[in-house]
Amino acid sequence: MHSTISLANALALATCALALSPPHLSTRQQPFKTTPITEFAEPWAFAFLPDARILVTERKGNLLLVDPTTKSKGTITGVPAVAYAGQGGLHDVALHPNYANNSIAYISYAESGSGGAGCAVTRAKLSLTATSGALSDLSVIWRHSQRATGGLQFACRLKFSPDNALYISSGEINQMHPAQSMTSNLGKMIRLYDNGTAYAGNPFASQGALQSQFYSLGHRNPLGIDFDAQGRLWEVEMGPFGGDELNLVQPGKNYGWPLVSEGRHYNGTLIPKHSTRPEFAAPKANWVPVISPAGLIIYKGNLFSSWKGNAIITGLSAQGLVRVSITGDTAAEVQRIAMGKRMRGIREDKDGAIWVIEDGAGGRLLKLTPN
């Protein structure tokens, strides 16, 4: 989420942000039926298993097995200790592309160490029973190259690409300038093989072992990543005060944080806009005031036929879904759907239904199907 500021600064900046914001898009009636499955304690992410059961992470360090038919919840043991503070804890979960044959899963989480906390990604064998399961043979395949106190902006979303590369969205843990440093993997998009080694052809491979992981740089807090039907990578990230971004991520590009932004620093200090520094890749869409994007899918199904190819973003402060139309290399918000809750994770199932999970205590897993 976005860091806190004083009330005076908040009021002053909010007035300015509203003046700069695009015309308000009216919220339409929800265009779907909502089916609640069950609720959780601070859920963060979820993943569908081949048998239609669902893995759900809770930020305090719980990995749960959910049967959407019976709505039962079982515990997965063997989860490593997490640094539960601020925005840190157990974060994302993803399955190996060949999970049906190898039962390998990946989890990302905040871990404690010298200097504070940073993100780590672990690969493990997942063994399941009818009601529970266990992780074994855990191996950390990637971690932040530095740590910080405060527990902010880990990001650490996991996504396998159509060609089976593992992408990790690395937040800059509120340190800002490491996002521009080639000697830190903070504030980067990371591309690896499934075993954690750097993917062949990464754009900075000639600069060293650390740099060989990097796919792009200049990111702040990229909390949602997905691929479109063309195999292009999109991401949403939280800006500072204003300036949340939707980016088309391309190899070797620099997205500018903290040197440029469509928002401002929390103390009111201006940040140059992307238009002043054309060497940095500008967002395809941005939000002032913020929506606090926490998850993203590029919809590929047929159930919501008019949404095909759109970005669907879960918003925390927006308390709903934000739909963005993508045409070629351009993007624009076309609809905002109120959900009445801070919305955290989002996934599309094999049938084209959209699943979302609410943020915070009592956050529910919801299945969305057309009315």
Secondary structure, DSSP 8 states (H G I E B T S, - for coil): ------HHHHHHHHHHHHHHS----------EEEEEEEEEESEEEEEE-TTS-EEEEETTTEEEEEETTTTEEEEEE-------STT-SEEEEEE-TTHHHH-EEEEEEEEEETTEEEEEEEEEEEEE-SS-EEEEEEEEEEE-SS-BSS----EEEEEE-TT--EEEEE--TT--GGGG-TT--TTEEEEE-TTS-B-TT-TTGGG-TTGGGEEEE--SEEEEEEE-TTS-EEEEEE-SBS-EEEEEE-TT-B--TTT--SSB-TTS-B---GGG-TTS---SEEESS---EEEEEE---STTGGGTT-EEEEETTTTEEEEEEEETTEEEEEEEEE-SS-EEEEEE-TTS-EEEEE-SEEEEEEEEEE-
